[in-house]
Amino acid sequence: MHLHLDGKRFRVSTKVKVSAKDWTGQQARTDKIEYCGIKVNETLKHCIAYITEALMHLTDQGGDFTQLKQYYTALLNGKRTIKKTGKEFMPYFKLEYEKQETNLTTAASHYKCTYNTLEAYLKGSTPTFDQINDCIY
């Protein structure tokens, strides 16, 4: 898989192979094509999702292609990467709704409304995640 970012090329293996006659565009000709018992197009969809998520982590955390490959490999191997957010809930929630706005999701306005409601209710206090959990239970 090749990715061009800021004028540089990032390459990583998808671990699948397809003969030229079975390849069209950026995928296998049909969804039935397999490599070592693995459906090629399904694997490619997962790889695209993983590299997209890895790019989001890289955007949030900063770094270079080394970190991008580490994020991608962790996702490919089923490991979750946990972003360091600190203990305060409201700054984390604000970052999340801003991310939704940046990605132009339909949930963005709901996140922002919830944030503003919480901010008005909390009147400037910054509860931790544990304090939020204690309120729920």
N, C-alpha and C positions, 0 to 999 in steps of 0.2 A: 504494500500500500504506500502510495506516495502522497505527500502533503506539502504544498508550497506555502510558506509563512514568512512574511517580511523578507522576501527575496531569497530565502534559503529553502532547501529541500529536506524534508524529513521522510525517512523510509523505515518501514517496519514490516515484518512478515505476517501474513494472515494465516500461515500454516496450511494453506490449501493450494492445490495446483489444478489447472484446467488446460486441456489441449486447445490450441488456437482455433480449431474448427468448432469447439463448443463455447467459445467466448465471443461476446458481442457487447460493445460499449464498455461498461464498467461492471459487468456481471456475466454469469454463465447464461447460455442461451435459454435454458429452461430451469425451473425449480427442481427438476428431478435429477439433475446432474450432481453426483457425489464424488468425493475424494476420500478414500479410506473409510467409507461408511458415513462420512459427514456431508450433509447437504451444503453445497458451496454457497448458494445465494443467501441462505439463512446465516451462515457463518460470516459472510461479508456484511450483512446488515448489522450483526452484533459488533463487528469490528468498527464499523462506521459510528455506531452509537457510543462505543468505548472511546474512540478517538475524539468525538465531540465532547463527551463528558470530561476527558482528560484536558482538552483545550479550555474548558470552563474552569477547571481547577487551576490550570496554569495562569489564566487571566486573573483569577481571584488571588492566587498566592505569589505570582511572579515566577520567574525562572527561565530556563532555556530548554533546548531539545533533550537534554539529559533528564530533567525533571518530567518533561512531557512523556518520554519513553517509560519512566518509572510509574507515572500515573496510569498510562495505558496498560502496561504489563500487569499492574496490580488489579485493574478492572478485568482484564482478560482472564486472570487467574482466580477471579471471584473474591478478591479482597477489597474491602471498602477503604477509602481514604477519608480521614476525618480532618476537617478543617479546624484549625485553632481559632476559637471565637471568643475566648475569655469566659467569664462567669456571668456577666450581665446579660439579661434577656433582651432588653429594648434595643441596644445597638445591633445585636444580631438580627432581630426582627426587622429593623430598618434596612439593613443590608439586603435581607431577603426580599423585601417588597421593592427595593430599588432594582434588584436583579430582575424581578418580574417585569418591571417597567421597561428596563433595557431590552429584554427579550420580547417585549410587546405581547405578553400573554393576556388572555381575557381575565385572568385572576388578579392582575395587577391592581385594579381599582378596589377589589375586595380586600386585598392585603393592606393597601394604603388606608382604607376606611377603618379597618380593624386596628391598625397601628395608631391612627389619630384618636380613636375611641379609648384605647388603652392609655395613651399619653395623657389625655384629659382626665381619665379616671385616676391614674397614678400621680398626677400633679408634680411631675419632675423627679419622682423617686425612680431608682433603677434597680428593680428586683433581680435576684439571681435566678438561674434555672431551677435550683432547689426550692426557692421560695414560691415560684410559680407552681411547681409540682405539689407543694404542700397545700396550696390554695385549691387545687383540683381535687385532691383526695380528702 
